[in-house]
Amino acid sequence: MPPTSTSQRTEVVRGEGAIAQLGKLTRGLSGRKALLVTDPGIVAAGHVQAALESLKKFNIDVRVFDGARENPTTANVESGLAVAKDYQPDLFIGLGGGSSMDCAKGINFVFSCGGKMQDYWGVGKATGELLPMIAIPTTAGTGSEMQSFALISDKDTHIKMACGDKRAAAKIAILDPLLTLTQPHSVTVLTGIDAISHAVETCVTTKRSEVSVDFSCKAWKALAMNFSKVLQDATDVKARTKMQLGAAHAGVAIENSMLGAAHALANPLTAEYDIAHGQAVGLMLPHVVKYNATKCESDYQMLMKEIGQTGGGYELAELLTRFCMEGGLKVRLRDLNVEEEKLSTLADAAAVQWTGTFNPVSVDAPALLAIYEDAF
């Protein structure tokens, strides 16, 4: 494992009602004109209004762009860019799920540095400083608030591009668990499973460090011990708080250790069949855990011990499958109308996904096909 090191560039402000501090925090970053990026559901939930009220108290001018969508595309970024060019903000606010925060980062890339979104596919492609950003998650899922990456899909090819640069990380993340209470049940399930997958995958990647593994374990314990609680009682603020913090911890882990084959396998399912990311990665993760178990058994035993259980890779895979079933998700590809004859094509697409290169056991198209077949 690499020497102990980590990278966390984002200040965290958290607590019930923490969104009320937005105006003060914006002023602290010398913000005077903020472009708030969100989606219509967040507007309808009243969270945008709460943000506007806080900004108004500190005389912050603000314009709202509610064009973020699930799995944001280059088209969403282009629409937001047009608003930014007209408004000329000095600060971005991403309010919503990972899609809103990623869309805000994407707009920031192109507004601050020019060109088009595709120019920033990869790492360190920004040509100058980006505007400061405040990230406010309303879900406990992607951990985007703690990451310097924006995941943006090409509107034409549907390829999901990971666009990362240290300067794209939010300056401040506001973690207010009360904002997660308005999530529909399905969103709680999908984002929760996504966060859990981040904790499990980051724990074993080839790029992990001692400190990133510590974040992975903290995330896993918070998420695995509270996922069922938030499904059983959507108003359990204590459990919501731990889920939100767990997702943020997992975001820090991703920033320092990347992800693995489960995400490489999930992305083609979303691109080809429009399967929700949480469903796709949740279904594939147990099969990847079993694939990795020969090399990662001690790590999987450690994760089970974190939550007071015994066992290794097999038991962890069974637990992850139970989480999916508890949330009402499918656990076989055939039940998602995936055609068996397309598995080979999906495996070829998975083989070129960046995240697969960090999997602890190397994967290629034949290996990924075998995992798909196991999941079918």
N, C-alpha and C positions, 0 to 999 in steps of 0.2 A: 504494500500500500504506500502511496506517495507520502512525503513528509506532511506533518500537520499544517494545513493552511486552508483558508477559506476566503471568499470574497463576498462581502455584504455591503453594498453601497447605499442601501435604502434605510432611512430612519423609520421606525415603526411607532405609530401612535395608536393605542388601542383602548377599548373599553366601551361599555354600553353608552350610546349617545355621542360617541366620539366624532361623528360627522359634524357636530356643532362647532368643532374647532377648525373646520375647513377654511373659513375666512381668515382667521388669525394665522394659520399655517401658510396660506397663499401670500398674505402680506409679508410674512417672514422670508419668503423666497423672492421678495421684491416684485411680486406679481401685481399687475394693475388691470390687465385684460386677459381673461381666461377663456379658452375654448374647451367646453365641457363635452366630452364624447360619450355617448350612451346609446341605449336602444329604446324603442317605444314602450316595452314592458316595464322598464325601470322608471320611465316617466309616469306611466299609469299607476305604479306602486307608490308614488309620492316621494321617492328618494331624491329626484332631481329638484323638486320644490324645497326639500330640506337643505340641499346643497346651496340653492340660490339664496335662501334666507340667510344662511351663514355668511355667504359672500357679500350680500347686500349690507350687512352690519359693518363690514370693513371697507365699504365703498369700492368693491372690486367689480369692474364691468365684466360681463360674461355673455357669451353667446353659446347656445346649445346646438350641437349636431347630434341628432338621434338616428343617424343612418347606419350605426353598427349593427351587424347581424351575426347569427351563429356561424362559426367558421368563416370569419371575415375574409372578403376577397379583395383583389386589387381594385375592383369597381367601387367597393365601399370606401377604400382609401382615397380613390380619385374624387369621389363625391365630397368627402371631408376636406380634402386638399383645396377644393374650390371655395369652400366656406372659409378656410384658414387664410387663403390668399386675399379674400375680400375683407376679412376682419382684422388680420394682422395681430394675432395674440402674442403675448409674451410668456405664456404658460399654458400647459395642457393639463386637463383633469380627465382621467379615465374612470368612469363610474358605471359599474355593472359587473358582469361576469368576465371571464378571460377574453371574450370576444371584444368587449368594449375597450378593455385596457390594451389589448394587442392592436386594435384599430387606431387608438390614440397614438401608440408608439409608431405605427406605420405612417400615419399622417405627419408625425413629427419628423421622421426620417426625410420624407420627400419635401416637406415645407422648409426644413432647416438646411438641407443639403442639395436639393434639386434632383433632377432626373426622374426616374420612375421606380416603383416599389421593387421591381425585379433586380434593380442595380444593387440592392442591399441584401440579396440572398447570400447567406454565408455569415462569416464572422469578421467584425472590424471594418465594415465597408463604408461607414460614415466618413464624410470628407471634412467635417468640421464639428463644432459643438452643436448639440441639440438643445431645444428649449427645455427648461425644467418641467417636470411632470409630477403630479400627485395622483396616486392610484388608490381607488376606493372599491374594493371587491364587495359585491352583494351576494356572492356564493362562496362556498368552501370547496374550491375545486382546483383550478389550474395553478394557483400560486404565481400567476403572472405579475402580481404586484411586487414580487421580490426578484424578478428576473429582468435581464437586459435583452431578452428575445421577444420578437413579435412573430407569431405564426399567421401568415397571410397566404391564402390560396390564390393561385393565378386564375383569373376569371375565365380564361380560355382553355387551359390545359387541366385545370382543377388540381394541379400539383401544389401541395402544401409547402410553402417556403419558410424556412427558419431564418429570420433576419436578426442577427444579434450584434450588438455593439455595447461596450460598457457605458457609453454616454447615453444609451437609450433607457437605462434603468431609472425607475421613478426615484425622485429625491425623497419622497415621503410616501408611506403606505398608511392609510387609515383603516384600521380593523374595528369595525363596529358590528358586533354580532346581531344587533337588532335589525340591521338591514337584511339579514339572511332569513328572517322570519316570513317574509313575503314570497319566498321561493315556492313554486308549485312542487308537489311531491316528486314528480318525475325529475325535476331539476335537482332536487336534493339528492336523489338516488344517483343520477348520472355524474354530477360534480363530485359527490362523495367517493364514488368508485374511481373516478379519475385521480383524485388526490391520493387515495390508497395505492393506486398503481404507481404513482410517482414515488411514494415512500418505499415500496418494495423494489422497484427497479433501480433507484438511485443507490440503494444499499449495496449492490453487487457489481456495478459497472466497472469497467477497466480504468476509468478516469477518477474513481472515488479517492477520497483522502480520509484520514482519521476524523477530521472535523466534519466533513460532509456526511460521513456515516453516522456521526452523532446526531446531526440534524435529521437524517433519514429515520433513525430509531425514535427520536422524539416525535416526529411526525406520525410514524406508524402507530406508536402507543396511543397518541391522542385520537387518531382517526379510527383505529380498530376498536378501541374501547367505547367509542361514542357514536359510531355509525348506526348501529341498531337503535340506540336511544332516540336519535333524531327522527328515525323512521316511525318509531312507536309514538312519539310525542313531539310534534312539530313545534310546539311552544317551549320546549326545554332549552332555555337560554344558556344554561350552564354547559349543556352538551354542544349547543351551537357555537359557543365561545371556543371550546376545545377543538371542534372541527375546523373552525376558521383559522385558529392558530396552527393546527396541524397542517393545513393546506399551505400556509405561509412557510412553515418550517420545510416542507417538501419542496417549495419553490426555491428556497435557499440551497437545498441539496441539489436540485436540478442545475442551478446556476454553476455549481462547482463540480458536479459529477456526471451530468448529462443523463440520458435514458437508455433503454435497451430494445430488445427484439419485440417486446409486446407492442410498443408504439410503432415500430417499423411494420408490424403485421396489421395494426389497426388502421393506419392511414389509407392504404389502398381500399379497405372495406368502406371507409367514409367516402373516398373519391369515386368509387365505382358504384356503390349501392346507396349512398347517402345515409349510411348507418351512423347514428349519433356516436360521437367519439367515446363517451363513457361506456356505451354499450359495447362498442368494438374492442376497446382495450380491456374492459372487464372480462369479456368472453375469452380473449386470447391469453391474458396474463397467467391463469393457472397452468396452461399448457407450456408456456415459456418457463415457468418456475420448475415444472417437471423436467424440461429439457436441460435446464441449468443445474439441476440438483447434484449431478455427479461432481461438479466443481464447487458448488456454493452451499453444500449441505450444512456446514457449520454456521454460515451466515443466516440461513433460513431457520436453523435451530435457535439462533440468537433472537430473531424476530419473534418466534413463538414464545420464547422465555420472557420477552418484554411485556407480553400480555398475560403472563401467568399460565401458559400452556406448554405442553411438551410436544415433541415431534420435530420433523424437519420439512424437507421440500414437499413430500407427499401430503402431509397434514396441512401445510400452509396452502397448497393448491386446493385442497378440499374446503378449507375455510374461505378462501377467496371465491370459490364457486358458490358457497352458501350465501355469502354476502350478495352476490348477483341475484340469486334466487329470492332472497329475502326482499330485494328491491323490485322484484317482478321482471327482471331482465332475462333474456334468452341466454342459454348456456351451450347451444349448438348452432353452428353456422347454418345448417339446413333449415333451422327454424326461423332464420332471417331471410329466407328465400335466396341464399347464395347458391349458385349452380356449381355442382361438383366439377363439371368440365372446365370451369373458369379458375379453379384453384391454382393451376400452373401459371396462368397469366398474372394472378394476384401475387404469387410467390416471386415472380420476376420483378414486379413493381416494388414489393417489400424489400427485395435484395439491394435496391439502390437507395433506400431510405437511410439518411445520415445516422439516425439513432441506433440502427443495427450494428454500426461499427464499434459501439461501446459495450455491446453485450459481452458478458464474461466468458461465454462459450461461443466461439466464432460461428457465424451463420452465413450461408450462401443460399442460392435459390432452391437447390434440392432439400436442404435442411429446413428451410422455411415452408416449403411445400409439405414436408412431413408433419410439421406442426399444424398447418392448416388442415391436413387430412385428419389429424388426431382430434381437432376441434370440430370437424364436420359432423 
